Amino acid sequence: MRIVNSSTALLTIRGELYRHRRYYSTSCSKNLTTLFNKYVDKTNVSSWNSIIAELARGGDSVEALRAFSSMRKLSLKPDRSTFPCAIKSCSALSNLHSGKQAQQQALVFGFESDLFVSSALIDMYSKCGQLQDARTLFDEIPHRNVVSWTSMITGYVQNDNAAGALLLFKEFLIEQRKSVAEGVHGFVIKRGFNDNLGVGNTLMDAYAKCGDVGVSRKVFDRMIARDDVSWNSMIAVYAQNGLSAEALQIFLDMVWYME
């Protein structure tokens, strides 16, 4: 029995896999390929997308790329949902060659500028150690969203470039609305950078340039250690926002602290 509707086919396949779950961890891709041949219309791009995504989510990155290749050999035209999962599989395998091939195909079909495709490519290049290529892609995105920013910041972190991650985060704070920026701030905290003196100074300055003096002060108050840059930055934040009394109080606190 062949099912034309991709959603119905995928539900059927998932049901079959569930019934044979004891084989899933060792022969998922084999079972999935067999089920795909049995139930799915191979001329349907959505069906291929579903299978590629299912393989990628299951950790069968090699099979996901094989499915992508098989789809292309049938001369089917990929859509915007095809590439992110294929590129994600390249990232999981650190397969730079396949990743570049996927990028070229995305370019040919007009999807390279798609935010989810470009974010997947940034992630792929970062995980393959090609940070400059990732940054070039990021800089070429005309209208970035939080996924784009997070992918690039994560790329810096994965490549042990904390300074680059902080500088980009600072740009993000200035460009984006505060409600979105706080999400990335949470990411910085999760990665354990919040106790770093340089990170604290950068965050304080970045929030100040976003016009949020209150959050700058919270960052300052939560800093485990402060240096001259920390104190002078907080004084400048208050002074630049016309809060002379608060600036003076921070100066007096600094004098007391330094004694």
N, C-alpha and C positions, 0 to 999 in steps of 0.2 A: 504493500500500500504506500503510495507516494502522496504526501500532503503538500499542496501548493502554498498555502498560507504560512508564512515564515513564523509567525507568533505561535500558531497551533503546532507547527513542526517542532519548534524549540521546546514547548511544553511537553510534547510527546517524548522527545529525546531526554529531557530532564527526568521525566517519569521513569523511563527505561533505566537511566543511570542510577536513580534512587533505588530501584529494585535490585540492581546489581552492585550496590555500593561497596561490597567487600572487595570488588575488583578495581574500584575507582583509583586508589592510590598507586597501583602498579600498572594498570593498563587503561588509564582514562582516555588517552589519545586514540588508542586502537578501538576501544568501544565507541568513542564518539565518531570516528571516521566511518565505522561500519553503520552506525545509526544514521549518519548524515547521508550515506549512499542509499540507505533504505527508505528514508522518509522525506528527504528534501529535494525540491526542484533546484537543480544546479544553475539554472538560468536566472535565478532570483538573487539580486545583489544583497537584499536584506537578509536572506538566509545565510549567505556567506558571512556577512557582518556578524550575525548572531553566533555562528560557529567560531569565528576568529576570536570574538570577545570571550566566549565560554572557555576556549582553550587558554587564552591569556590569563583569565581569572583563575583558572585551575593550575596555573604554573607550568603548563605545557607550551613553553615559548617556542620551542623548535617546531612543534606541530602547528602552532598558530601561524608561523611564518610560511610553513609548507602550504597551509590552507590559503594564505594570501597569494602565494605564488601560483597555486592551482587555479584560483579565481582569475588571475591575470592571464593565464594561458588560454582561458576560454574567451578572452577578449571582452570580458565584462567591464563596464565602466564603474570604477569605485566611486563612492560618494563621500561626504564629509565624515561619516561615521566609520568608514573603513580604515582610515589611516591611523588614528590615535592608538588603537589596540595593536595594530601591526608594529608601529613604532615603539610602543611600550614593550613588546616582546624583544625587539632589538636591544632596548635598554637593559632588560633583565639578563640578556646573554652577553652584554657589552660587545655587541656585534656592530662595529662602526661601519663596516662595508655595507651590510644590509640596511642599516639606518640611512646611509647616504643614498642608497638606491630608492628607498621609500620616499625620501625627501624629493628626489628628482621626479618621481612619479606624482607626488603631491603637487609639485610645481607645474607639471604638464597638464594636470587636470584642474588646476586653478584653486587648490586648497591650501597652499603653503601659508597664505595669510590668515587662514582660519585660526582663531585664538586657541582652540583645543589642539589642533595639529601643530601649531608653532610651539605651544607649551610642551607638548610631547617631544618635539625635536630638541628643545632646550634641555629637557631632562635627559634625553638620549646622549647628546653631546657631552653634557656634564658628567654622566656616569661612565662615559668612555674616556674621560680625562681631557676632553677637548673644550676647555673652558672658554677660550677666546672665540671659538666658533659659536658656542652657546650665546655668548654676549653679543656677537655680531647679529645673530638672529633676533635676540631680544631688542636690540637698538633699532631694528628695522620694523618692529611692530608699531603701526601707527596709533592704535588705540588699545592699550593694555588693560587687562582685568586682573583681579587678585590672583588668578591661577598663573598668569604670566609672571607677575612679580614674585610670587612664592616659588615658582620653578627656578627662576634665576638666582634668587637669594639662597635657596636650598643647594643649587649647584655650587655656589661659592663655599658653602659650609662643607659639602661633601668633598671638596677639593682642598680643604684646610686653609681657606682664604677668608679668615674672619674679618679682616680689614675691608675686603671687597664687599662682603655681606653687609657690613655695617654702613658703608657708604651708600650702597644701593637701598638699604632700608631707610636711610635718611632721605633719599630722593623720593622714595615711596610715600613717606609721611607728608612731604611737602606737596606732592601731586594728588594724593588721594584724600578722600574724606576720612575724618578721624575714626568713625565707626568701623571702617574697613581696616585702617591702619592698626587698630588695637589687636586685630586677629593675627597680624604678622608679629606684633610685639609679643603676643603669647607664644608664637613659634620660637622667638629668640630666647624667651624664658625657658621654654621646654628643652631647648638645646643646651641650656646651662651657661649661657653667656651673660646672664643678668648680674652676676657677682663680679664681673670684670670691670675695672675702673674705667677703661677706655670706652666700654660699651655704655656705661652709665652716663658718661659725659656726652657721648654722641646722641643718646636717646633724649637727654635733657635739652640739648640744643635743637634737635629735630622737632620735638613737640613745641618748643618755643616759637620756631619759625612757622609752625602750623597755627600759631596764635593761641595755643592752649597752655597758658602760664600755670594753671592749676595742676595739670598732669606733669609738667616740668618740675614743679615743686615736689610732687609725690615721688618722682624718680630720684630727686636730690635727697629727700628725707630717707629713702629706703637704701641708699648707697651705704655699703658696709664701711668703705674707706673713701676719703675725699682728698684731692690734691689741689694745688693752686688753680688749675683749670676749672675744677668743679666749683669752687667758691666764686671765682671771677665770672664764670658763665652764669651762675644763678643771680649774682649782682647785676650783670648786664641784662638779663631777662627782665628783671623788675624795672630797671632804669629805662630800657627801651619801650616799656609799656606804660610809662608814666607813674610807676608805683615807687616813688622816691622813699617813702617811709619804710616799705618792705626791703628796698635795696639797702638802706642804712642799717636796718636790723640784721640783715645777713652779713654786712660788713663787720658789725660789732660782734656777731657770733663767730666770725672767722678769726678776729683778733683774739677772742677768748679761747678759741679752739687751738690756735697756734702757740699760745703761751705755754 
